Amino acid sequence: MSWLSQGWHWVVGNPPVLGGAISGASTLVAAWLVTARLNRGMKRADFMLGFTKRFHDLVQNIHERNQKFRRAHAAENQMTPSDEEIADAHELYRQFFGLMFDEY
C-alpha cells in the first residue's frame, strides 16, 4: 500500500481532521476574497477623493487667475495677456489635461 492511500485511510478514519482542514481552507479563501474586495474599494474611494480635491483646487486657481487678469486689464481696456500670464495658462492647461488623463 502506498503512502498516499495510507494517508487517505487515516483522514477518512479521522473525520474531525478532514472537517477542520475544509473549514480552515474555506475561512482562508473567504478572508482573502473579502480583504481583496475591501482594499480595491478603499483604493477606488481614495483615488476619487484625491482626484476631486485636485480638480477643485485647479478650478479655484483658474478662477483666481481670471479675476486677477480682469482686474489688471480692466483699466487698460486691452485684454492682451503678458508672457507670464500665458505661461501660467499653459501650466493650468497642463494640470487640467493631467487630470483628464488620470480620470481616463
Residue pairs with C-beta under 8 A, 6 or more apart in sequence:
11 17
11 18
12 18
51 99
51 102
51 103
54 99
55 99
58 92
58 95
58 96
58 99
61 92
62 92
65 85
65 88
65 89
65 92
69 81
69 85
73 79
73 80
81 89
